[in-house]
């Protein structure tokens, strides 16, 4: 009994604020917010982006809630439960099954829960202008995680007048892929498959379709060499083996600034050089990423999302998870 009481003292109390300020919250469903975001006349500002992100976070854990008008308190409670999933917290009392789910999808949800960075990236994709026309927008999301970038592609398609979207995500974690496929399936936003994105045969589903947009969010964190993740290897597969399908595609990231260090051998990788670099003196795989181009601006990785922090309630800024 004494041990249990001592453990109880270590538990974190519930967060005292909502995850985003109450005045920014829209009493609308996620599906309604996405429809409005698809209007090219609407400015994709911080409030609408935050609403989409926090509601999608809830939908990912509770598939089907995209059609409901949710209470911000319920969304904030779920974020609270997530950030404390590995620790003792009052908000996780008697929630063993939920804790297990949050742990199972933890890495993917960590990416989404970095709300400032997710908002910045979402906006960059949603506001892209495709080079291809047609009635059906075709998008590919590599390392799809929760599928949030597929939502951004669906908004891009609507903002550019496409009548329909065809989106496929590739995810290597089977548990995450199955959940994301379920969530996006309920929303009518595409499919997610388990495959090795470094192998050209994994893209058989594309056949000869030209892609409007490709997101490849498989970069390592700042200070880690490119070989730690699959980004450059996937790019080689896309440009060498799927040149016809990717010849007019837009890309996220648009470009990546890499180098031996933040001041040595800095080089920009982009679609013009197939995100590859030939340097016999220093292999690309040993270089490190330092910045990506978003909305036309080369932005240091650590600064991505900095302009959206004001849309997060104060107490949450130090506890939300980080993409990089």
N, C-alpha and C positions, 0 to 999 in steps of 0.2 A: 504493500500500500504506500509506504514512504517513497519507494522508487517511482511509482506511478505519479505520485503527487509532485515529485521533483521534476519529472519529465513534463508535466503539465505547466510548470512554471516557465519552461523554456519555449513554450509554444508562442507563436507570433499572434497578436490580436489582429482582427480584420483591418484592412486599410480604411482610413477615415474619409477618403475622398473618392469620387468616381474617377475612372481611368482617364476620361476626357471631361472637360468642364461641362456642367449641366447646360449652360447656355449655348454650347456648340452642338448639342445632341438633337438630331432630327427624329421626331416621332413618326417615322416611316419605316417600311420594311426594307431589307437589303435589296430585294429585286426592284423595288421602286427607285431606290437610290441609284442603282446601276442603269436603269432606264433614263433617269434624268442626266446622269453623267455622260450618256451617249449622245446628248444634244450638243452639237458643236458650238452653239451659242452660249453654253454654260461654262463659266470659268471653273476649272478644276482646282479650287482653292483648298486650303487646309481642312476646313470643316467638313466638306463633302467627302474628301478622301479619308479622313479619320472615321467618319460614319461608316463608310464602306468597309474599312479594315476591321473595326471592332465588331461589327455585325457579322462579317465573314468569319472572324475568330469563333464567335458563338455557333455559327452554322457548322463549322468544321467539327466541333465537339458534339453538337446536337443537330445532325443532318435533318434538313427539312424546315429549320427555323428561318430560312431566308424569306419565307412568305409572311412571317409574323411581324407585328410591331412589338418590338422587345422593350422591356424596361431597362434603362441604363444601369439600374442597381443590379440586375441579374447579370448583365454583361460584365460589370466591374467585379462582381463576386467571382465569376469564372476566371477573369484575369488574375485575381487574388489567389485563387486556388492553384492556378498554373504556376505563378512565380514562386509559390511555396510548396510545389509538388514533392520536393526532396526533403523538406523540412517540416517540423511540427508547426501546425497552425490551427487556430480555432476554426477556420473556414473549411478545413478538411476532416473535421471530426465525423466519424461514421461514414466516410466517403471513399471506402477502399477501392471500389470498382472505378470510380471517377479518377482517383489518383493513378491507378494502373493505366487507364487510357491516356491521361496526360503525360505519363512517363513513356508510353509506347510511341506517341506521336511527338515527343518532346523536341527533337532536333528541328523538325519541320515547323512546329508551332513557334519555336524560338525565332526563326526567320521572320515569320509574320508578326510576332509580338514586338519586334523592333519597329514601333509605329512610325517614328520620324523617317527612318531609312526606307521603310516599305512605302510610305506616302510619296517620297521623292521618286523612287523607281517606278511606282504605279503611274504617276503623272507623266514621266518621260515616255513610257510605253504607250499610254492612252492617247497622248498628243502627237504621236508619230504619224507621218503622212506616207502611206504605202506608195511604192513605185508602180505597182500593178493595179489594174482595175478589175472589172468582172462583178458578178453578182454574189459570189461566195468568197468570203475571206478565209484564207488557209493559214493557220498558225501552228508553230511547233515550239513546245516549251521543254527544255532539257534540264533535268534536275528539278523537276516541278514541285517537289515538296507538297505544300498544301494546295497548290494550283492558283495562288493569288495572282501570278503574272498572266495566267490564262484569262482571269477576269479582266485584267488590264487590256489584254488583246481584244477581248469581246467589246470593250468600250471603244477601243481604237477603231474597230470595224464599224460600229454604229456611228461614230463621229465622222466617218468618211463615207457614209451612205451605202454600205453593203447590206444586202437583203438577208444574208445568212452567214453563219460562221461555221467553220470546220476546224476544230482545235484538238490537237493530240499532245499529251504530255508524256515524257519518259522519266521514270523514277526507278532507282535501283533498289530502294527499300520496299520489299513486297507489302509489308504491313501498312506503310504510309500510302503506297500506290493504290491499294485496295480501298482505303478510306477516302482518298482524294477522288478516285473514280466514282465512288458512291455519292459523295457530296456534289461533284460537278454534274453527275448524271441526273440527280434530282433537280438541278438547276438548268438542265438542258444546255450545258456549256462545254461538252466535249468528253473525251476519254483519256485515261492515263494507263499506260502499259509498263510492265517491268521488262527492262531490256538494258543491254550494254550500249550506251550511246557512242562508244568508241568504235563500234563495228558497223560497217556500212550495211550489212544484212539486217540490222535492227530497224532500218527505215523502209522496209519493203512496203509498208502500208501507204507510203507516199506515191508509189508507182511513178508516174511522170508529172504529177501535179507540181506546179510552181508555187513556192511559198511566198506569202506576203510578209511574214514576220517570223523571226526566230529569236527566242530568248534562251540564253545559255548561262545560267547563273551558277557556274561551277568554279568560281575563282577562289583561291585560298585567301586567308586573312592577310592583313598587312604584316610584313616581316617574314612571311613564309614563302618558300620557293614554289614556283609554278607547278613543279612535278607533284606537289602534295595533293593537288586536285586534278581533275580531268580536262580543264578548260582548253588548253592548247591542243591536246590530243583529240578532243571532240571537234575542234575547229578544223584540224587537218582532215578528219574524216568527212566533214561537211563539204569542204572546198575541193578535196581531191576526188571523193567518191560520189558526191551529189551536186556537182557543179551546175547541172541544168536546173535542178529544183531550187537552188539557192541564189541563182545569178541575179535576181532582182529583189531579193528579200531585204527587209530592214532588220537590224540586229540590236539586241540588247545583250551586253553593253555595246554601244556604238563604237567605242574605241577604248583601249586599255593602255595606260602608261606603265611600262615596266622598266626595270633596270637592275644592275648589279647591286646598287644601293640607291638611296633617294637622290644622290648627286652624281652617280657614276653610270655611264653607258645607258642613259635614259632613251627609250625608244617607244614610239607609238605603234601599237598593233591595231589594225582595223581591217575592214573588208577588202580594201585595196591591196593589202599584202597578205590576205587570207589569215590574218591574226597569227602569222608566222614570221620568223626571223632567221636568216642564215648568217651565222657568225661562228667561224671555226675557232675563234679565240675564247669564246664564252657561250656555252649552250643556252638556248632559250629556257630550257627546263629549270636551270639554276637561277634564273632571274626572278624578281619579286614584283608583284603588282603594287602600284602606289596611288593610282587614280583611274577613274573611268569618266568617259564623256557622257553627261546627262543634260538634256535640253540645250545642247550646243556648247556646254561649258565643261572643260576638263576639271573634274572635282576630286580632290584627295579622298581616298576611301573613308578616312576618319571624319570627313566633313559632310559626307552624304547624309541628307536628312536634317542638317543643322537648322535649316530655316523652318522646320516643322515642329521643333521642340516646344514652341509656345502653345501648341494645341494639346499638350499633355498636362494633366494636373500635376502640380508641384511635387507632391510626395511620390508620384509614380516615376519620375524621371530617373531616379537612382535604382529602381528595382526592375524595370523592364529589361528583357533579355536583348542581346546584341547580335546583329548579323555578322559584323566584322569587329 
